[in-house]
């Protein structure tokens, strides 16, 4: 795909495909419609990790299309007069994807757990893409502090979609400096489970996450009339 382009343009290439269900490599495509494309993240950092992106061209309700330059990254989208319309479309698709993932969780594990929906403040690849990722963070591809901190739900690098939409509706979302976000990636490895312990190494953190996820699963399964967990994003 797009052999002349750099690796960081792969998502941009995908978004421009006319028939992604036919043209994407095997095991990449999940679903698509006129406005969005959903794929599996090739470097998943959890048991479930999908990406939702606006397609190019992205049709607006007015009949026009969003300029491709407005979709290069989150910063360019937030400056666009079409930001809210694009974000709302991504939100609707995320709701559908959440249902798909929950069904798969129930089928595979017998219970469902939290999902996080949001953007990285500083993307590593061109083109706006929304992460839908399960809260377990159990993946052999989660290998370093940057990987963990970039998805930590309260650190500040992972920007929850609901927060971004609320700010845009209120007048606009202003990103901090790139340097301030990148500094967050160097923060200690802090658990997302109470009492929020700090870990020295990724293997130590991963063992802790596995124990806590299994413990949560046992608790959910034993709870009467408890089919699964609600998503953090609603």
Buried (B, 14 or more C-beta within 10 A) or exposed (E): EBEEEEEEBBBBBBBBBEEBEEEBEEEBBBBBEEBBBBBBBEEBBBBBBBBBBBBBBBEBEEEEBBBBEBBBBBBBBBEBEBBBBBBEBBBBBBEBBBEBBBEBBEEEBEBBBBBBBBBBBBBEBBBBBBBBBBBBBBBEEBBEBEBBBBBBBEBBBBBBBBEBBEBBEEEEBEBEEEEEBEEBBEBEBBBBBEEEEEBEEBEEBBEBBEEBBEEBBEEBEEEEEEEBBEBBBE
